[in-house]
């Protein structure tokens, strides 16, 4: 099957430039393509994995990826999708984040067959007036003002700083630089990057008459409308120290029923034929599909050994076989009110929410339902919020 058909079948294609031309370029390959990641944090999360999985499928089809770590563009900050100016990040923090992210891509990709570059290498040495004469003259201010992200900021009277306004030029220049240096002719990015991608495609055409292509992936939300990869306690990181393999497994087991098929296609490498069978499950059987999703997604992020351990731990905990060692733990000084445990461990957003959960009958200590908002926990136990989320409480 053509790799573009694979990407569409798995839900990775939101928009693309001329698909016939892109298909032909892929057929004539191997094609060199790039995906950029601005190191605004020091860890990838599951939202990052959508373009990462696109890289994986294209790489397996024989195409050559360039991972661009935005050490230069992060100094400016992408205004796309933001309702206010990003906080400036220090050069030292950016370098730390960049190095931390670099190693994480190797879990999903064959880095021996990929280029990993830092756009600071060519952006930081630009001479401003020369850049304006050679590159800035190709851009229309009127067109830049029409970009959806810019228009939304201006419509809300939130303004746009001059440094943010330059981001479009810098990302477009990245594409031109990679085109000239590596023969890169395709950029892949999130759908909020569409305007920037088109800017690069147009710049390549204007400067050297070359043909370039763009493809965007959807910006995911869950079936409940919430942002993909967010939990009550924050982002779903792929770093085991920030988000344990057990918690990672539980995240996928607990996704909304309506999301299972979509996430199986995007976050696993299972054959479509197998996914179609899992998608057909309903009622109580949908739990089986969720367990497959959780195992396969955890295996990709943390390896098969950790995925197996998380799976076995979940069976122990949710099958009534006892307390699993890999469960999230929360250390306290006993005695302590149960509502404090629920809130401080992250099982509830706040102490008020914890009290409401108890009043509604949704909290348990082991198998015993907690009905008194003043109930105390006197020793180690497993505290539950609902039927699916639990934490092991230990002595500090």
FENRA-V13074 format. One line per field, one symbol per residue. phi: phi as a letter, one per 40 degrees, with the letter a starting at -180 (. if undefined). psi: psi as a letter, one per 30 degrees, with the letter a starting at -180 (. if undefined). burial: b if it has 16 or more other ideal C-beta (glycine too) atoms within 10 Angstrom, else e. A space follows every 50 residues. Layout:
phi = ???
psi = ???
burial = ???
This chain:
phi = .cccccccccgcbcbacdccccccccccdcccbbbbbcccbcacbccccc ccccddcccccgcbcbcbccccccccgccdgbcaccccbccccdcccccc cdcccccbbcccbacbbbcccbcccccdccccccbdccbccdccccddcc ccccccfcgaccccccddcccccdcccccccbgcbabbaccccdcccccc dccccccbgccbbbabbcccbcccgcccgbbcbhccccccccacdcccdc dcccccdccdccccccbbbccddccdcccccagcccccccccdccccccc cbgccccccccccccccccgchccccccbbcabccacccccdcccgcbca ccccccccccgcbbbgcbccbbccdbbcadabbbbgcbbaacbbcc
psi = kkeeeeeeeggfjellajeeeeeeeeegakkkllkkjkiflgkllfeffe eeeeeeeeefggljkkjjkifefffekkfkgkglkkkkkleeeeeeeeee eeffffffljffhlkjljffefefgkkeeeeeeeefffkkeeeeffkeee eeeeeghflkleeeffeeeeeeeeeeeeeeefgkgkkkllffgeeeeeee eeeeeeegglkllkkllkjkllfgflkkgkafgaljlfkffejleeeeee eeeglkeffeeeeeeeglgkkeeeeeeeffklbfffeeeeeeeeeeeeee efleeeeeeeeeeeeeefgggakkfglklkkljllkkeeeeeeffgflel eeeeeeeeefggkljbgkkkfjfgkkkflklkkkjaffklkkklk.
burial = eebbebbeebbbbeebbeeeebbebbeebebbbbbbbbbbebbbbbbbbb bbbbbbbbbebebbbbbbbbbbbbbbbbbbebeeebeebeeeebeebbee bbebbeebbebeebbbbbbbeebeeeeeeeeeeebeebbeeeebeebebb eebeeeeeebeeebebbbbbbbbbbbbbbeeeebbbbbbbebbbbbbbbb bbbbeeeeeeebbbbbbbebebeeeeebbeeeeebbbbbeeebbbbbbbb bbbebeeebbbbbbbbbbeeeeeebeebbebeeeebeebbbbbbbbbbbb bbeeebbebbbebbeebeeeeeebebbbebebeeebbbbebbbebbbbee eebbbebbeeebbbbeeeebeebeeebeeebbbbbeeebbbbbeee
